[in-house]
C-alpha cells in the first residue's frame, strides 16, 4: 500500500485533501491522472450496464432529499454502526472493524439479553475486547452504542429541527422515490432497471486504508425491478454480471471471493446479500455488493408518502410492488483495486502499471526523437494534435527516449509513439512512426495516416 500511495501522489493520481492546511483525515482529491482513470471506470460501467442494455435507463438525482426519505427507508433508525470508546485514550472504534466478526456477533447476542445486569454487560465487553487498538490499554471500554452514519446539515437561513436534512448515504433511494416518474416516462415493462453513478456520504467511525473507506465516496448502482417469482433468476444474472465486470477491468479471479451474509448480519431491507471481496494488501475486504431488497423500499415509500408506487402489469392489469435486485459497485474501491492489480515492480528499475488500455489515463504518448530538431517536433506536434481529438494523449520531449518510455510505463500508458527521421519521408502523405507496447516493450512501424485507426483497434477492440 505504501508503494501505491506514493505512486499516486508522485504522479498525480490521488492527492491528500486540503494538504496545504494540514489536510483533513481521509479526504482525498483525484489528480489529472486519477480523474481520467476514475472517469474511464465510470464510463465503462455506464456503457456496459446502461447504454448497451435495452432493459436499463439512467438517473442522476439530487444529493439532498426530503428527510422523510430516510425515515421511510429505515436509515434514521437502522443506519448505524456499533462503537465502543476506550476510557483511557477516549478514541472510538467500530467493534467489527478491529475485532473478529465472531467476537462482535457473540457479544451483540449476549448484550441483547434483557436479564443481564449493567455490571454483567460491562464485564462481558471487557472480556471480549481485551486490548485497545490505539493505546494498548487493557479492558477499559464502554458498552457498545449505536452511532448513526448519516451527515446532518440544514437548509434555509436558520439552524433548527424543521430545517434538518441529510447528505444521502446511498444513491438507491432516489431511484425508488422517482420510480413512478421513471415508469410513466419510459413505459418500461418488468424486468427493467435504473442505473445511477453518484456521490454518497457516510460519517464512518474508522475510515482508512487510503481511498478504500472514506466519508465521501462514489457509487455505481443499479436497482433492477423484477417479479417476485423471478428474483432468484435475476439475482444469479447480476452475480455473473458483477464477476464479468471485475474481470473486464483487470481484476484476477484468484483475488475475488464471495461471502454471503448470514441471516442476522444482513441489512434490514435484505433477504439475501453477497459481498464480492478482493484481496487488498491490508486484507480481504468488500469490493462490491449484491442484495435482494424484496419489495421493502417501494412499499415503505408508498406508506410514508401516500402515493401509489405500484407497478401495473400491461397484460393482466394486476398492480403490485416489484421486487428489487441491487448490484452496488464502489467507484473509489474499483480505482484502488485496479491500481493494486496493475502495479508491477518485479523489475526494480522499471515500475509498470499494467492497466487495461481502455482504463489507462492516457491511451498513448507522442515523442519527437530529438527535441532540438524542429522538423521532428513539428510533425510530432501535428500527430499529437490530431490524435487528442479522439483520445487522451500525452506529449513528452524531456530527456532521452528510454526515460520517457519508463515514465509512461509508470502511469500505465499502453502505447508510446516515436517520431524519428524515417517519419519525415514521403511528404505530404508522410512516412511511418514506431508504436511501442508497454507490456511487451516490442515496437512496430506503422503508417502515420493509419495511426488513429490502429490505435483505436489496439485500445478498444
Buried (B, 14 or more C-beta within 10 A) or exposed (E): EEEBBEBBBEBBBBBBBEEEEEEEEBBBEBBEBBBBBBBBBBBBBBEBBBEEBEEBBBBEBEBEBEBEBBEBBBBBEEBBBBBBBBEBBEBBBBBBBBBEEEBBBEBBEBBEEEEBEEEEBBEBBBEBBEBBBBEEEEBBBBBBEEBBBBBEEEEEEEEEEEEEBBBBBBBBBBBBBBBBEBBEEEEBEBBBBBBBBBEBBBBBBBBEBBBBBBBBBBBBBBBBBBBEEBBEEBBEBBBEBBBEBBEBBBBEEEBBEEEEBEEEBBBEBBBBBBBBBBBBEEEBBBBBBBBBBBBBBBBBBBEEBEEEBBBEEEEEEEEBBBBBBBBBBBBBBBBBBBBBBBBEEEEEEBBBBBBBBBBBBBBBBBBBBBBEBEEBBEBBBBBBEBBBEEBBBBBBBEEEBEEBBBBBBBBBBBBBBBBBEEBBEEEEEBBBBBBBBBEEEEEEEBBBEEBBEBBEEBBEE
